[in-house]
Amino acid sequence: RRRLRQDILDRSLGRDIADVVGVDSQTLERMFLRICGAPGGLWNESTVASDLGITRPTVNRYLRLLEQSFLVFQLPTLASPIKGQRKVYLVAPAIRQALYGHDEHSLEQPAEWGLLLENVVAAAMVGTRPDATQIGFWRTREAECDLVVISPKRTEYFEVKSTPDPRSARGIVAAAEALGLPGHAFILSNRFTPVVVEAKSKRLRGDHAFVLPAAFWLYFQQGSSGGTLRMRID
């Protein structure tokens, strides 16, 4: 397993980046593993710089290199921005599962399921919404909406919840009210039984959130070029 892990890192980082651009390969590897450990976590460059023992400009440079190599991508906050507040995801979430030796049984843990699925959904959004003007998340100290997709013809609000409950749409309602954009609300779950979750807001159509099995929703997402979960290259 250790050899497989190192081979994955060598192929994705060593050959594609370190051999072409002058970087400290060990530091770049540590940064990438940090992202793999918590994809979708709030990114604070000052904390990352301190933990890795490098400067903030170097953190930004290495993150850009990972983006340009199509290994990671960033999403901004659509709420009132707080310095350093953005999220970093993996373009191919499966690489995390391979690095850590996870299989389908690991997804039985709600925390692991939610972490992986939020990354998968974020990647799907970037790859299958070519008309989107903004894709990001909405977050304050009181509430959070995992993903918001703003397009000329529609706005979509998403929450990823392993077990939806009546409070699951709280962040969606707060985001819709704050942004003032009418749209549809979706809660993606691992449940296959219908669940109705109220989402009372003048901005949300139907005053409820569509609770859908995540696998069902992902199956029907298609990129503009015909494939699923494709990253758009601008």
C-alpha positions in Angstrom: 0.0 0.0 0.0 2.9 2.4 0.8 4.4 1.7 -2.6 1.1 2.3 -4.4 0.6 5.5 -2.5 4.1 6.8 -3.4 3.6 5.7 -7.0 0.4 7.8 -7.3 2.1 10.8 -5.8 5.2 10.4 -8.1 3.1 10.1 -11.2 0.8 13.0 -10.4 3.3 15.4 -8.9 6.8 14.4 -9.7 6.5 13.8 -13.4 3.9 16.5 -14.2 5.1 19.3 -12.0 8.5 18.9 -10.3 10.3 17.8 -13.5 9.0 20.9 -15.4 8.9 23.6 -12.8 11.4 24.4 -10.0 9.7 23.4 -6.8 10.5 21.6 -3.6 8.8 18.3 -4.4 8.5 17.2 -0.8 6.7 20.4 0.2 4.5 20.2 -2.8 3.6 16.6 -1.9 2.8 17.6 1.7 0.5 20.4 0.4 -1.3 18.0 -1.9 -1.7 15.4 0.9 -3.1 18.2 3.1 -5.8 18.9 0.5 -6.5 15.2 0.0 -6.9 14.8 3.8 -9.7 17.4 3.9 -11.0 18.3 0.5 -13.6 21.2 0.6 -12.1 22.5 3.9 -11.7 26.3 4.3 -8.3 27.3 2.9 -6.2 29.6 5.0 -2.9 30.4 3.4 -1.4 31.7 6.6 -2.1 28.5 8.5 -0.8 26.4 5.6 2.3 28.4 5.3 3.0 28.1 9.0 2.4 24.3 9.0 4.6 23.7 6.0 7.3 26.1 7.0 7.1 28.2 3.8 6.0 31.7 2.9 2.5 32.7 1.9 3.6 33.6 -1.7 5.0 30.1 -2.0 1.7 28.6 -0.8 -0.1 30.6 -3.5 2.4 29.6 -6.1 2.2 25.9 -5.3 -1.6 26.0 -5.2 -1.6 27.6 -8.7 0.7 24.9 -9.9 -1.7 22.2 -8.6 -4.6 24.0 -10.3 -2.7 24.3 -13.6 -2.0 20.6 -13.4 -5.7 19.9 -13.1 -5.3 18.2 -9.7 -7.2 20.7 -7.6 -9.7 23.6 -8.0 -10.9 26.4 -5.8 -14.4 27.7 -5.1 -15.0 31.2 -3.5 -17.4 32.2 -0.8 -20.4 34.1 -2.2 -21.2 35.6 1.2 -19.5 38.7 2.5 -15.9 37.6 2.0 -13.6 36.9 4.9 -9.9 37.1 4.2 -8.5 33.7 3.2 -12.0 32.1 3.0 -12.3 29.8 0.0 -12.5 26.0 -0.5 -10.1 23.8 -2.3 -11.3 20.5 -3.9 -9.8 17.6 -5.8 -10.5 17.5 -9.6 -10.6 13.7 -9.3 -11.9 12.7 -5.8 -11.1 9.1 -6.4 -7.3 9.9 -6.0 -8.0 10.5 -2.3 -9.6 7.1 -2.0 -6.6 5.4 -3.7 -4.1 7.3 -1.6 -5.7 6.3 1.7 -6.7 2.8 0.6 -10.4 3.5 1.1 -13.0 1.2 -0.3 -16.8 1.2 -0.4 -16.9 0.2 3.3 -15.3 3.5 4.3 -18.4 5.3 2.9 -20.5 3.7 5.6 -19.1 6.3 7.9 -21.3 9.5 7.5 -18.3 11.9 7.9 -16.3 10.2 5.1 -19.4 9.9 2.9 -20.2 13.6 3.3 -16.6 14.7 2.6 -16.2 12.6 -0.6 -19.7 13.5 -1.9 -19.3 17.2 -1.4 -16.1 17.0 -3.5 -17.8 14.9 -6.2 -20.7 17.3 -6.4 -18.5 20.4 -6.6 -16.5 18.8 -9.4 -19.7 17.9 -11.2 -20.9 21.5 -11.0 -17.7 22.9 -12.4 -17.8 20.4 -15.2 -21.4 20.4 -16.1 -22.5 24.0 -15.8 -20.7 25.8 -18.7 -23.2 28.7 -18.5 -22.7 29.4 -14.8 -21.5 32.9 -14.0 -20.6 31.9 -10.5 -20.1 28.7 -8.6 -19.2 28.8 -4.9 -20.5 28.3 -1.4 -22.3 30.6 1.1 -21.1 30.7 4.7 -21.5 32.9 7.8 -21.0 32.1 11.4 -24.6 31.0 11.7 -25.2 29.0 8.6 -23.7 27.4 5.5 -24.9 26.3 2.1 -22.5 23.8 0.6 -22.8 24.9 -3.0 -24.4 27.7 -5.0 -24.6 27.7 -8.8 -25.6 31.0 -10.4 -26.5 30.9 -14.1 -28.4 33.4 -16.3 -31.5 31.3 -16.4 -31.4 29.7 -12.9 -29.8 29.5 -9.5 -29.3 26.2 -7.7 -28.7 25.7 -4.0 -27.2 22.4 -2.7 -26.7 20.8 0.6 -25.0 17.4 1.1 -26.5 15.5 4.0 -26.2 11.8 4.8 -29.4 11.9 6.9 -31.7 14.9 6.1 -33.8 16.4 8.8 -36.1 19.4 9.1 -33.1 21.7 9.7 -31.2 20.5 6.6 -32.4 23.4 4.5 -31.5 26.2 7.0 -28.3 27.1 5.2 -30.0 27.0 1.8 -32.8 29.4 3.0 -30.2 31.8 4.5 -28.2 31.8 1.3 -31.2 32.4 -0.9 -32.4 35.3 1.3 -29.0 36.9 1.5 -28.2 36.6 -2.3 -31.8 37.5 -3.3 -31.7 35.1 -6.2 -34.7 32.9 -7.0 -33.9 29.2 -7.6 -34.3 25.6 -6.7 -33.1 23.9 -3.5 -31.6 20.4 -3.5 -30.5 18.2 -0.7 -28.4 15.2 -1.8 -28.5 12.3 0.5 -27.6 8.6 0.7 -31.3 7.8 1.4 -33.5 6.2 -1.2 -36.8 7.0 0.4 -38.6 10.2 -0.3 -38.2 12.9 2.3 -39.8 16.3 2.3 -37.8 19.2 3.8 -39.5 22.5 4.1 -37.4 25.5 2.8 -39.7 28.4 3.3 -38.4 31.4 1.4 -39.8 33.7 -1.2 -36.7 33.1 -3.1 -37.1 29.3 -3.3 -39.6 27.8 -5.7 -42.1 25.5 -4.0 -41.1 26.4 -0.4 -39.4 23.0 -0.2 -36.1 21.3 -1.0 -35.8 18.4 -3.4 -34.3 15.5 -1.4 -32.6 13.2 -3.9 -30.3 10.2 -3.7 -26.8 11.5 -4.5 -26.1 8.6 -6.8 -29.3 9.2 -8.7 -28.5 12.9 -9.2 -24.9 12.3 -10.2 -26.0 9.7 -12.8 -27.9 12.3 -14.8 -25.3 15.0 -14.8 -23.6 15.4 -18.1 -20.9 17.7 -19.3 -21.2 20.0 -22.3 -19.0 17.5 -24.2 -21.2 14.6 -23.4 -19.3 13.0 -20.5 -20.0 13.1 -16.8 -17.9 14.8 -14.1 -15.8 16.6 -16.6 -13.8 19.7 -15.6 -14.4 22.7 -17.8 -11.2 24.2 -19.3 -11.5 27.9 -19.9 
